[in-house]
């Protein structure tokens, strides 16, 4: 998820991403990369994104796991 300017679809960048819940998402494959959730600037940021029951290659992802370096 990213707040950005895209000349093809919109002239200004979006207003931000807020209060999104993604439930029961699973991925099985060889290209699993950490997600990148970014805002455009200080006023157009990303907040309140929650994943519930996220599973990557049969492994339940949780806040208590070690974060990637």
Protein Blocks (a to p, Z undefined) as FASTA:
>chain_A
ZZdddfklombdcfbdehiacehiacddjkbccdddddfblmlccehiacehiaeehiac
dfkbccdZZ
